Amino acid sequence: MRAGKLKSGEFATMEAIRKRTAKMVIVSTDASENTTKQFTDKCKYYNVPIYYFGDKESLGHAIGKDVRTSLAITDLGLSESLRKNLQDQQNGGNLNGKN
């Protein structure tokens, strides 16, 4: 977060997707149906990988903030590293990732 390699919150995440700076998006599993659909549709349109992980509190805690529904990773190296870790967890049955 401090390195400026991610955006958090619905507005900032959506803006990063539209500006094509998002390399990957993470949405909490307890996001509303409407929020989930919006991010799924936007990521599909802009060809951005999207993953569903954790709840709002754990997502926010992971970046040192309060609750967060969504994160956009804007650094390619960081997104590749996270993607590998998330896919490893998905294979363990803990993650619902979509590309």
C-alpha positions, -999 to +999 in steps of 0.1 A: +000+000+000+027+025+010+047+017-022+017+029-042+012-005-059-024-009-051-057+009-049-084+001-024-121+008-021-147+004-047-143+038-064-105+037-067-105+001-078-131+008-105-111+038-117-079+017-119-098-009-140-111+018-164-077+035-167-062+001-174-037+004-146-051-025-127-032-057-133-054-078-110-085-072-088-094-088-055-130-086-042-141-098-008-163-129-008-189-111+013-193-082-012-229-075-023-242-092-054-244-059-071-208-051-063-196-085-073-214-083-106-201-048-114-165-059-108-169-091-126-184-074-157-158-046-157-129-070-153-142-092-180-146-062-204-111-048-197-096-083-195-083-079-159-080-111-137-103-111-108-102-131-076-126-135-047-109-138-014-115-132+023-141-110+039-141-072+040-124-070+074-095-093+065-090-076+031-087-042+048-066-056+076-041-071+050-033-036+037-035-018+071-068-002+066-104-005+078-129-027+059-123-029+022-145-046-004-120-044-033-084-040-042-067-033-075-031-043-078-013-019-102+022-034-102+028-063-126+054-081-104+033-079-073+002-091-092+021-121-106+033-130-071-002-126-056-018-145-084+005-175-079-002-175-041-040-172-047-040-200-072-021-222-048-048-215-022-075-221-048-061-255-055-065-261-017-102-252-020-100-218-001-104-195-030-129-188-059-107-173-086-119-163-121-100-151-150 
